[in-house]
Structure formats: C-alpha cells, structure tokens
Amino acid sequence: MLKVFLVEDESVVRQALRDNIPWQQYGYRFVGEAGDGEMALPMIRKTVPDVLITDIKMPFMDGLALSHIVRAEFPDMKIVIISGYDDFEYARQAISEGVDEYLLKPITRSSLQKALADLREKQKNYLKKFESEMQEYEQYALRSFFEKVFEGKLSAQELYEEAGRQGLEINASGYNLILLGVQDDLCREDILRYFLRFPECIVFRWNMNTYGVLLMGEQKLLRGRTDTHMDYIERACRATADREWYVAAGEPVERFSQLSACYRQVNHRYACRYLAPEQHVLTGELAEKYGTAGGGESFGGMDANKVDPEIIRGFLANGQRTEIDEFVGSYMDSLGGVVASRLFRDYLLLNIQFTAQAYIESIGCQQKEFLEAVGAERIQEMVTDPGTMETYIRTMLAEALRLRDEKQQSQGKKVLQTALDYIDRNYTRPGLSLNEVAQAIGVSPNYFSGMFSQEMEMTFVEYVTNRRMEQAKRFLKDGVLPASQIAAAVGYRDAHYFSFVFKKTVGVSPREWRAKNQSQ
C-alpha cells in the first residue's frame, strides 16, 4: 500500500478527511497528520510518505512552501494541493512546484477518491514502463541461463538454484522445447505475444535468428499442447510471414535436468532447415527421412545430385558453430551409404571444400587463410576412413564459420561504435529508443538488439539507463541542481519517473544518494 500524510490547519476538515475516507479501500495507509507545514516537515522526513495531501493557506509554513521543500528533498513523493481559494495564481504557483493534483474545497469523497486513484495509476504506469524497459535485459539473462541448462553440465540442484535466482517457476511433471526462427518482424512479434499469454511457457532469445520456448505442464498433456502451439505457429507464419520461417519441437521429458537431451533432439530437427529449406515445420519424421538412402546411380550407386552446394552455402551463411555436429550428422545421413564408395567421398569432400572457399571469398576473406587452417593439401588422406572424413568436414565448416564470425565481428564493431557514439551524443534526450538508433546506423532493430546485447553483454536499455544514472550521480554530487532539473538534464521528462528508475537501479532515492555522497 502507498503511504499518505495529511496537512490541514482546520482541525474539523482534517479529522473528517482522516476518519471518513476509507484509505485502505483506495490502496493507501494513513501514516500521519499535522496542522501546518512547519509541524509536518519533521514528521514527513520520518515517515517518508508516498503521497502528501496539504492545504495551501496555513500559518507558520503554508502548503506551497512545504511543497517546495518536499519536492527538493523527496522528488518522487506525490503532492496533492487542496485550497478554498479558486485563484489562478495559487494554481499557477502549485503547478510550478510540480504538484500532482490541485483540488478545491470543499473536498468531496468522490473528488479525493479520483485524485488518489489517478496517483496510483501513475505509480502503476511507472512500474509498467520500467518493467517494459527491463524486459530486454531479462531476455539476455534468460539466454545465459538456458545455455547452462542445455549444456547439461549442472546438477539438478544447481539448475533449480539458478532458476530461483532468475525468478523462474520451473516445477512441472513435464517439459518440452520449441525452436523458432521467423525473419518477418511482425509475424515473429505476433507469435511471441501469443506465448506470453501462457504462464506455463517461457520465451527466450536463443541467438540472432532463433527464439526458444520452454513448455511446462502435465506430462500426459504436454504432447497435445505442443501440437496446439505448433499449429498456431504454422497458421500464423503461413498467413503473414513473407520471408523465411522454420520451427521444430522436441519430445516431452519428465525432468528439468533432461532438457539437455531434449535440446539435442530438437536442435537435430531444427538443423534440417539447411537440408530441406522448402520445409518449414521440421519434424522427427523429416529428420528420419534424411537418414535414408535413395536416388541415382552415379558414383557407385550414390546420387551426386544430393550433394547440393546450396545446402552447404546456406549453413555457412546462417549456421552457428554449436550446430556443426548436428548439421554434419543430418547431412551425412541424408546422403546415405557414403562409406560404400571412395570415389563418392572424394567428390563430396572436394564439393564442400570448393563451396566453402567460394563462400569465404564472397564475404571478403582470403581463401589462403582458410586452406592453410584446414590443411587442404592433405585432403586425399581424409577420404581413406569415413570417420576421418566426417571430422575433416567439421573442421572445414568450423574454420569457415570462424572466419565469417570474425568478419562480422569486425564489421559489427564498426557498427557498434557508430551506435555507441550516437547514444553518447543523444542519451540525455528524452525519447531516445532502440529503433531510432538502429535507423540512424542503417540496420534493422531486431539485428541491432541482438548484436548490441551480444557485443556489450548488456541490453540497449540497460546501457542507456546506466549512462543516465552515472550522469545523474555527477549532478547529485555537485549539489547544485534540484532533482527535477537533473531528471530533465539526463533524459527524463517526468521527474517522478526519474526518481523511480534511480531507486530501482541504484538502490536508494536521489536524495539519499546525494546525502551520502555529496561530501565525498
């Protein structure tokens, strides 16, 4: 509940407001009263109410003087002025002191109720806005958590302890996982909003192009719920997505600690998007299909048409190094019978090598570095044994992805530095947004969001908020500007919201921080 303090020199009016207003019903707790500002001030400093209701005209210290002092010391405190004087000058002065509500006597129960309700709504809006801004940071933390889960290196106790630190409720009798990649921004956002309607679903960003959804529930019902969610994704994408989209789901498991196995399974299915780009829903049946032989009669019974350079090129363009094992396994299974023909193995290795060389050159890297790193002069040795051949394919793909990532990282650092320079020039301007920065540097908001958090190890909102708070601390330490002016100086139109964010991120109010650090 919000705390409220009342200052009114007319004792009859004060008692009537104190005793006849159902404060708790309105979400407030009455913490004190006084007959004038001078008496009220020390009590306010002690109780630190959320809302101050004060008359304007009082002896010793009137309401405007009290509001001025309170606004300087407690910038996040809400102030409601009440007055029997219907005078524009009083209203103008009250507004200049930053009061939140101005009510005329006689105060009715309904008018005060509305004022109190409006103040509570403002507080809720601050919280919603802050939570919205912090949502991106929470997604970054979720990804780090699920990386640990899928690695399978933590004990069950460690997994649950880490989940507790993340504030995640993961107690269920069954779990499953969906991996989803949708390039169309509007369709992707629609799907993510759909999953947010289900408290038993946890959505997290897995990499630049893929989101994950953890499904929880009763083991016997989870398969059906998974199918329902997959059907929705397919309908949404077929109806609205005008770009590539892929989705895969695993089979339900009973224990949270078994999610690493579930991830390997769904990741194997998800890797089929490179082998069958025309298929969007990547099922277990599809993965099994690519484990069977088939086709033509060239190269000792092997179908050379299955060695499609576009499959390799697609993986090199969009794959992750963590997907190499799954991709190679699925790709080799799709060819079938590779061990039967030395001639076919020669053809396969050369095809992959030439495709990788061409891709490396297309992104501006030197083929020489790639060939030296993979030991291309020894390629004939690699076809003698099928196991050695697969290891060599993995080596070639890993080296190609390393060069790609280094190139992208180099380019990304230039883009990132441009973004940081733009942010540092504009973070004190209200309304600075991720979309604005992305547009200013010429990239999509989705790409910029993922790239920024990956490179900076913090989100865009977290970075901007930190910059603003550090600047605010410098102003507070100087002790010259009041909190309301500091708020405007660091990019907040609303001084109350600035104080709210400061306390949420720093741990204490601006006034408390200033009192502790001004003399240092």
C-alpha positions as CSV (number, residue, x, y, z in Angstrom):
1,M,0.0,0.0,0.0
2,L,1.0,3.6,-0.6
3,K,1.6,5.8,2.5
4,V,-0.3,9.1,2.7
5,F,0.3,12.1,5.0
6,L,-2.3,14.9,5.6
7,V,-1.5,18.6,6.4
8,E,-4.6,20.8,7.1
9,D,-4.8,23.7,9.6
10,E,-8.6,23.4,10.1
11,S,-8.9,20.6,12.6
12,V,-12.6,19.8,11.6
13,V,-11.6,19.3,8.0
14,R,-8.5,17.3,8.9
15,Q,-10.4,15.0,11.1
16,A,-13.2,14.5,8.6
17,L,-10.7,13.5,5.9
18,R,-8.7,11.3,8.3
19,D,-11.7,9.4,9.6
20,N,-14.2,9.4,6.8
21,I,-12.0,8.4,3.9
22,P,-11.6,4.5,3.5
23,W,-7.9,4.8,2.8
24,Q,-7.2,1.1,2.7
25,Q,-10.1,0.6,0.2
26,Y,-8.3,3.0,-2.1
27,G,-5.0,1.3,-1.6
28,Y,-3.4,3.7,0.9
29,R,-2.2,3.6,4.5
30,F,-2.7,6.8,6.6
31,V,0.6,7.4,8.4
32,G,0.3,10.9,9.9
33,E,-1.2,14.4,10.1
34,A,-0.3,17.9,11.1
35,G,-1.8,21.4,11.4
36,D,0.8,23.3,9.4
37,G,3.9,22.8,7.3
38,E,6.4,23.6,10.0
39,M,5.0,20.8,12.2
40,A,4.5,18.5,9.3
41,L,8.1,18.7,7.8
42,P,9.9,16.6,10.5
43,M,7.1,14.1,10.5
44,I,7.3,13.8,6.8
45,R,11.0,13.3,6.9
46,K,10.5,10.5,9.4
47,T,7.6,8.6,7.7
48,V,8.5,9.4,4.1
49,P,5.0,9.0,2.7
50,D,4.3,8.2,-0.9
51,V,1.6,10.9,-1.1
52,L,1.4,14.3,0.7
53,I,-2.0,16.0,0.8
54,T,-1.7,19.6,2.0
55,D,-3.7,22.8,2.3
56,I,-2.3,25.9,0.6
57,K,-3.1,28.6,3.2
58,M,-1.8,27.7,6.6
59,P,0.1,29.5,9.4
60,F,3.8,29.3,10.0
61,M,4.5,27.5,6.8
62,D,2.0,27.3,4.0
63,G,1.4,24.4,1.6
64,L,3.4,26.0,-1.3
65,A,6.5,26.5,0.9
66,L,6.1,22.9,2.2
67,S,5.7,21.6,-1.3
68,H,8.8,23.4,-2.4
69,I,10.9,21.8,0.4
70,V,9.4,18.3,-0.1
71,R,9.9,18.4,-3.8
72,A,13.6,19.2,-3.4
73,E,14.1,16.5,-0.7
74,F,11.7,13.8,-2.0
75,P,11.4,14.3,-5.7
76,D,9.4,11.0,-6.1
77,M,6.8,12.0,-3.5
78,K,3.4,12.8,-4.9
79,I,1.8,16.0,-3.8
80,V,-1.9,16.9,-3.7
81,I,-2.7,20.6,-3.0
82,I,-6.2,21.5,-1.6
83,S,-7.4,25.0,-1.3
84,G,-10.5,27.1,-0.6
85,Y,-9.2,29.8,-2.9
86,D,-10.3,29.4,-6.5
87,D,-7.5,31.6,-7.7
88,F,-5.4,31.1,-10.8
89,E,-2.2,32.5,-9.0
90,Y,-2.4,29.7,-6.4
91,A,-2.9,27.1,-9.1
92,R,0.0,28.6,-11.1
93,Q,2.4,28.5,-8.1
94,A,1.3,25.0,-7.3
95,I,2.0,23.8,-10.8
96,S,5.4,25.5,-10.7
97,E,6.2,23.4,-7.6
98,G,5.4,20.3,-9.5
99,V,2.3,19.2,-7.6
100,D,0.4,16.2,-9.0
101,E,-3.1,17.2,-8.1
102,Y,-4.9,20.5,-7.3
103,L,-8.3,20.2,-5.5
104,L,-10.7,22.9,-4.4
105,K,-12.6,22.9,-1.1
106,P,-15.0,21.7,-0.1
107,I,-13.3,18.3,-0.8
108,T,-15.8,15.6,-1.7
109,R,-15.2,12.0,-1.2
110,S,-15.5,11.3,-4.9
111,S,-13.0,14.0,-5.9
112,L,-10.4,12.8,-3.5
113,Q,-11.0,9.2,-4.5
114,K,-10.4,10.1,-8.1
115,A,-7.2,12.0,-7.2
116,L,-5.9,9.1,-5.2
117,A,-6.9,6.6,-8.0
118,D,-5.0,8.8,-10.5
119,L,-1.9,8.8,-8.4
120,R,-2.0,5.0,-8.0
121,E,-2.4,4.6,-11.7
122,K,0.6,6.8,-12.3
123,Q,2.7,4.6,-10.0
124,K,1.5,1.5,-11.8
125,N,2.4,3.1,-15.2
126,Y,5.9,3.9,-13.9
127,L,6.3,0.3,-12.9
128,K,4.9,-1.0,-16.2
129,K,7.3,1.3,-18.1
130,F,10.3,0.3,-16.1
131,E,9.4,-3.4,-16.4
132,S,9.0,-3.0,-20.2
133,E,12.4,-1.3,-20.4
134,M,14.0,-4.1,-18.3
135,Q,12.3,-6.9,-20.3
136,E,15.2,-6.9,-22.9
137,Y,17.7,-7.3,-20.1
138,E,15.7,-10.2,-18.6
139,Q,15.8,-11.9,-22.0
140,Y,19.6,-11.7,-22.1
141,A,19.7,-13.3,-18.6
142,L,17.3,-16.0,-19.7
143,R,19.5,-16.9,-22.7
144,S,22.6,-17.3,-20.4
145,F,20.5,-19.5,-18.1
146,F,19.3,-21.8,-20.8
147,E,22.8,-22.1,-22.2
148,K,23.8,-23.7,-18.9
149,V,20.7,-25.9,-19.0
150,F,21.3,-27.2,-22.5
151,E,25.0,-27.8,-21.8
152,G,23.9,-30.4,-19.3
153,K,26.8,-29.7,-17.0
154,L,24.9,-28.5,-14.0
155,S,23.4,-30.8,-11.3
156,A,19.7,-30.8,-10.7
157,Q,20.2,-28.8,-7.6
158,E,22.3,-26.3,-9.3
159,L,19.7,-25.9,-12.1
160,Y,16.9,-25.2,-9.6
161,E,19.1,-22.8,-7.6
162,E,19.9,-20.9,-10.8
163,A,16.3,-20.9,-11.8
164,G,15.4,-19.4,-8.4
165,R,17.9,-16.6,-8.9
166,Q,16.2,-15.9,-12.3
167,G,12.8,-15.9,-10.6
168,L,11.6,-18.8,-12.7
169,E,8.9,-21.2,-11.6
170,I,10.0,-24.5,-13.3
171,N,8.2,-27.1,-11.2
172,A,6.2,-29.3,-13.5
173,S,5.8,-33.0,-14.3
174,G,6.8,-32.5,-18.0
175,Y,8.9,-30.2,-20.2
176,N,9.3,-29.7,-23.9
177,L,11.2,-27.2,-26.1
178,I,10.4,-25.4,-29.3
179,L,13.0,-23.6,-31.5
180,L,11.6,-20.9,-33.8
181,G,13.1,-18.7,-36.5
182,V,11.0,-16.2,-38.3
183,Q,12.6,-13.4,-40.3
184,D,9.3,-11.4,-40.7
185,D,9.3,-9.0,-37.7
186,L,5.5,-8.6,-37.5
187,C,4.8,-12.3,-37.6
188,R,7.6,-13.0,-35.1
189,E,6.2,-10.4,-32.6
190,D,2.7,-11.8,-33.0
191,I,3.9,-15.3,-32.1
192,L,5.9,-14.1,-29.2
193,R,2.9,-12.2,-27.8
194,Y,0.9,-15.4,-28.3
195,F,3.2,-17.3,-26.0
196,L,3.2,-14.6,-23.4
197,R,-0.5,-15.4,-22.8
198,F,0.5,-18.8,-21.3
199,P,2.2,-18.7,-17.8
200,E,3.5,-22.2,-18.4
201,C,5.6,-21.0,-21.4
202,I,8.9,-19.3,-21.0
203,V,10.1,-17.4,-24.2
204,F,13.8,-16.6,-24.6
205,R,16.0,-15.4,-27.4
206,W,18.5,-18.2,-28.3
207,N,20.6,-16.5,-30.9
208,M,20.4,-13.7,-33.5
209,N,17.8,-15.6,-35.6
210,T,16.2,-18.1,-33.3
211,Y,13.9,-17.9,-30.3
212,G,13.2,-20.8,-27.9
213,V,10.0,-21.6,-26.0
214,L,10.1,-23.8,-22.9
215,L,6.8,-25.6,-22.4
216,M,5.8,-26.9,-18.9
217,G,2.8,-28.9,-17.7
218,E,1.5,-32.3,-17.0
219,Q,3.5,-34.9,-18.8
220,K,0.4,-36.7,-20.3
221,L,-1.0,-33.4,-21.7
222,L,2.3,-31.8,-22.9
223,R,2.4,-33.6,-26.3
224,G,-1.1,-32.3,-27.2
225,R,-0.2,-28.8,-26.0
226,T,3.0,-28.8,-28.1
227,D,1.0,-29.8,-31.2
228,T,-1.5,-26.9,-30.5
229,H,1.3,-24.4,-30.2
230,M,3.0,-25.7,-33.3
231,D,-0.3,-25.5,-35.2
232,Y,-0.7,-21.8,-34.2
233,I,2.9,-21.0,-35.3
234,E,2.3,-22.7,-38.7
235,R,-1.0,-20.9,-39.3
236,A,0.4,-17.5,-38.2
237,C,3.5,-17.9,-40.4
238,R,1.7,-19.2,-43.5
239,A,-0.8,-16.3,-43.2
240,T,1.5,-13.4,-42.6
241,A,5.2,-14.2,-43.0
242,D,6.6,-13.1,-46.3
243,R,10.1,-14.3,-45.5
244,E,11.8,-17.5,-44.3
245,W,10.5,-19.2,-41.2
246,Y,11.3,-22.5,-39.5
247,V,10.1,-24.3,-36.4
248,A,10.9,-27.5,-34.6
249,A,9.7,-29.2,-31.4
250,G,11.2,-31.9,-29.3
251,E,9.6,-34.8,-27.4
252,P,8.4,-34.1,-23.8
253,V,10.7,-35.2,-21.0
254,E,9.8,-35.7,-17.3
255,R,12.7,-33.9,-15.6
256,F,14.1,-30.4,-16.0
257,S,17.5,-31.9,-15.9
258,Q,16.7,-33.9,-19.0
259,L,16.2,-30.7,-21.1
260,S,19.8,-31.0,-22.4
261,A,18.7,-34.2,-24.2
262,C,15.5,-32.6,-25.4
263,Y,17.6,-29.7,-26.8
264,R,19.9,-32.0,-28.7
265,Q,16.9,-33.7,-30.2
266,V,15.1,-30.5,-31.3
267,N,18.3,-29.0,-32.4
268,H,18.9,-32.0,-34.7
269,R,15.5,-31.5,-36.2
270,Y,16.0,-27.7,-36.5
271,A,19.2,-28.3,-38.4
272,C,17.2,-29.9,-41.2
273,R,16.2,-26.4,-42.3
274,Y,19.5,-26.4,-44.3
275,L,18.8,-29.8,-45.9
276,A,15.2,-29.1,-46.7
277,P,14.7,-25.3,-47.0
278,E,11.3,-25.8,-48.6
279,Q,10.1,-27.5,-45.3
280,H,9.1,-25.1,-42.6
281,V,7.8,-27.4,-39.8
282,L,10.8,-29.6,-39.0
283,T,9.6,-32.8,-37.5
284,G,11.1,-36.1,-36.3
285,E,9.8,-37.8,-39.4
286,L,11.6,-35.3,-41.6
287,A,14.9,-36.0,-39.7
288,E,14.4,-39.7,-40.1
289,K,13.7,-39.2,-43.8
290,Y,17.1,-37.7,-44.2
291,G,18.6,-40.7,-42.6
292,T,17.7,-43.0,-45.5
293,A,19.5,-43.6,-48.8
294,G,18.0,-43.0,-52.2
295,G,18.4,-41.6,-55.6
296,G,20.5,-42.1,-58.7
297,E,23.2,-44.4,-59.8
298,S,26.4,-42.3,-60.2
299,F,29.5,-42.7,-58.1
300,G,29.0,-46.3,-57.2
301,G,25.3,-46.2,-56.5
302,M,25.3,-42.8,-54.8
303,D,23.2,-39.9,-56.1
304,A,25.5,-37.0,-56.8
305,N,22.5,-34.6,-57.0
306,K,22.2,-34.9,-53.3
307,V,25.5,-33.1,-52.8
308,D,23.9,-29.8,-53.2
309,P,26.2,-26.8,-52.7
310,E,23.3,-24.6,-51.7
311,I,22.8,-26.7,-48.5
312,I,26.4,-26.1,-47.5
313,R,26.2,-22.4,-48.5
314,G,23.0,-22.0,-46.5
315,F,24.6,-23.4,-43.4
316,L,27.8,-21.3,-43.8
317,A,25.6,-18.1,-44.2
318,N,23.2,-18.8,-41.2
319,G,24.5,-21.6,-39.1
320,Q,26.2,-21.5,-35.7
321,R,29.3,-23.3,-34.6
322,T,27.3,-25.1,-32.0
323,E,25.2,-26.6,-34.8
324,I,28.0,-28.2,-36.7
325,D,27.8,-31.7,-35.3
326,E,24.0,-31.8,-35.8
327,F,24.3,-30.4,-39.3
328,V,27.0,-32.8,-40.4
329,G,25.3,-35.8,-38.9
330,S,22.0,-34.9,-40.6
331,Y,23.8,-34.1,-43.9
332,M,25.7,-37.4,-44.0
333,D,22.6,-39.3,-43.1
334,S,20.7,-37.6,-46.0
335,L,23.4,-38.8,-48.4
336,G,23.3,-42.4,-47.3
337,G,25.9,-45.1,-47.9
338,V,28.9,-42.8,-48.1
339,V,31.2,-45.4,-46.7
340,A,30.5,-47.6,-49.7
341,S,32.3,-45.5,-52.3
342,R,35.8,-44.0,-52.1
343,L,35.0,-42.1,-55.4
344,F,32.0,-40.5,-53.9
345,R,33.9,-39.5,-50.8
346,D,36.4,-37.8,-53.0
347,Y,33.6,-35.9,-54.8
348,L,31.9,-35.0,-51.6
349,L,35.0,-33.5,-49.9
350,L,36.0,-31.5,-52.9
351,N,32.5,-30.2,-53.4
352,I,32.3,-29.0,-49.7
353,Q,35.8,-27.5,-49.9
354,F,35.1,-25.6,-53.1
355,T,31.8,-24.3,-51.8
356,A,33.4,-23.2,-48.5
357,Q,36.2,-21.4,-50.5
358,A,33.7,-19.6,-52.7
359,Y,31.7,-18.5,-49.7
360,I,34.8,-17.3,-47.8
361,E,35.8,-15.2,-50.8
362,S,32.3,-13.9,-51.3
363,I,32.3,-12.3,-47.8
364,G,35.7,-10.7,-48.3
365,C,38.0,-13.1,-46.6
366,Q,41.2,-14.7,-48.0
367,Q,41.0,-18.3,-49.3
368,K,44.6,-18.8,-48.4
369,E,44.0,-18.4,-44.7
370,F,41.1,-21.0,-44.9
371,L,43.2,-23.5,-46.9
372,E,46.1,-23.3,-44.5
373,A,44.0,-23.6,-41.5
374,V,42.2,-26.8,-42.7
375,G,45.3,-28.4,-44.2
376,A,43.8,-28.6,-47.7
377,E,46.9,-30.3,-49.1
378,R,46.1,-33.4,-47.0
379,I,42.6,-33.8,-48.4
380,Q,43.3,-37.1,-50.1
381,E,44.3,-38.6,-46.7
382,M,40.9,-37.7,-45.3
383,V,38.9,-39.9,-47.6
384,T,40.5,-43.2,-46.6
385,D,38.4,-43.5,-43.5
386,P,34.7,-42.4,-43.2
387,G,35.2,-41.2,-39.6
388,T,38.3,-39.1,-40.5
389,M,36.3,-37.7,-43.5
390,E,33.5,-36.5,-41.2
391,T,36.0,-35.0,-38.8
392,Y,37.6,-33.1,-41.7
393,I,34.2,-31.8,-42.9
394,R,33.5,-30.5,-39.4
395,T,36.9,-28.8,-39.4
396,M,36.3,-27.1,-42.7
397,L,32.9,-25.8,-41.6
398,A,34.2,-24.7,-38.3
399,E,37.0,-22.8,-39.9
400,A,34.7,-21.2,-42.4
401,L,32.3,-20.1,-39.7
402,R,35.2,-18.7,-37.6
403,L,36.3,-16.5,-40.5
404,R,32.7,-15.5,-41.1
405,D,32.2,-14.6,-37.5
406,E,35.5,-12.7,-37.3
407,K,34.5,-10.7,-40.4
408,Q,31.0,-10.0,-39.0
409,Q,32.5,-9.1,-35.6
410,S,34.9,-6.7,-37.2
411,Q,32.1,-5.1,-39.2
412,G,29.8,-5.3,-36.1
413,K,32.4,-3.4,-34.0
414,K,32.3,-0.6,-36.5
415,V,28.5,-0.6,-36.5
416,L,28.5,-0.8,-32.7
417,Q,31.0,2.0,-32.3
418,T,28.8,4.2,-34.6
419,A,25.8,3.3,-32.4
420,L,27.7,4.0,-29.1
421,D,28.8,7.4,-30.5
422,Y,25.2,8.2,-31.4
423,I,23.9,7.1,-28.0
424,D,26.6,9.1,-26.1
425,R,25.6,12.2,-28.1
426,N,21.9,11.7,-27.5
427,Y,21.3,9.7,-24.3
428,T,20.3,12.9,-22.4
429,R,17.5,13.5,-25.0
430,P,14.1,12.2,-23.9
431,G,12.6,9.6,-26.2
432,L,15.8,8.0,-27.4
433,S,14.9,4.5,-28.5
434,L,16.5,1.4,-29.9
435,N,14.5,1.8,-33.1
436,E,15.9,5.4,-33.5
437,V,19.5,4.3,-33.1
438,A,19.0,1.3,-35.4
439,Q,17.6,3.6,-38.1
440,A,20.4,6.1,-37.6
441,I,23.1,3.5,-38.2
442,G,21.2,1.7,-41.0
443,V,20.4,-1.7,-39.6
444,S,17.2,-3.4,-38.5
445,P,16.0,-3.0,-34.9
446,N,16.0,-6.8,-34.4
447,Y,19.6,-7.2,-35.7
448,F,20.7,-4.2,-33.6
449,S,19.1,-5.5,-30.4
450,G,20.8,-8.9,-30.8
451,M,24.1,-7.5,-31.9
452,F,24.2,-4.9,-29.1
453,S,23.5,-7.4,-26.3
454,Q,25.9,-9.9,-27.7
455,E,28.8,-7.5,-28.0
456,M,28.2,-5.3,-25.0
457,E,27.0,-8.1,-22.7
458,M,24.1,-5.8,-21.7
459,T,21.0,-4.6,-23.4
460,F,20.4,-1.3,-25.1
461,V,18.0,-0.1,-22.4
462,E,20.4,-1.2,-19.6
463,Y,23.3,0.7,-21.3
464,V,21.3,3.9,-21.8
465,T,19.9,3.7,-18.2
466,N,23.4,3.2,-16.8
467,R,24.7,6.2,-18.8
468,R,21.9,8.4,-17.5
469,M,22.3,7.2,-13.9
470,E,26.1,7.9,-13.9
471,Q,25.5,11.4,-15.2
472,A,22.7,11.9,-12.6
473,K,25.1,10.9,-9.9
474,R,27.6,13.5,-11.0
475,F,24.9,16.2,-10.9
476,L,23.8,15.0,-7.5
477,K,27.3,15.0,-6.1
478,D,27.8,18.6,-7.3
479,G,24.8,19.5,-5.2
480,V,23.8,22.4,-7.4
481,L,20.7,21.3,-9.4
482,P,17.5,20.0,-7.8
483,A,16.4,16.5,-8.7
484,S,13.7,17.8,-11.1
485,Q,16.2,19.6,-13.2
486,I,18.6,16.7,-13.1
487,A,15.9,14.4,-14.4
488,A,15.4,16.7,-17.4
489,A,19.2,17.0,-17.9
490,V,19.7,13.2,-18.2
491,G,16.7,12.5,-20.5
492,Y,13.6,12.1,-18.3
493,R,10.6,14.2,-19.0
494,D,9.0,13.1,-15.7
495,A,11.0,13.8,-12.5
496,H,8.9,11.2,-10.6
497,Y,9.8,8.5,-13.1
498,F,13.5,9.5,-12.9
499,S,13.4,9.1,-9.1
500,F,11.6,5.8,-9.6
501,V,14.2,4.4,-12.0
502,F,17.1,5.8,-9.9
503,K,15.9,4.0,-6.8
504,K,15.2,0.8,-8.8
505,T,18.7,0.7,-10.4
506,V,20.9,2.3,-7.7
507,G,19.0,1.0,-4.7
508,V,18.4,4.4,-3.0
509,S,16.5,7.6,-3.8
510,P,18.3,10.5,-5.4
511,R,18.0,12.4,-2.2
512,E,19.5,9.6,-0.1
513,W,22.4,9.1,-2.6
514,R,23.1,12.8,-2.6
515,A,23.1,13.0,1.2
516,K,25.6,10.1,1.3
517,N,27.9,11.1,-1.5
518,Q,27.8,14.9,-1.7
519,S,30.6,15.4,1.0
520,Q,32.9,12.8,-0.6
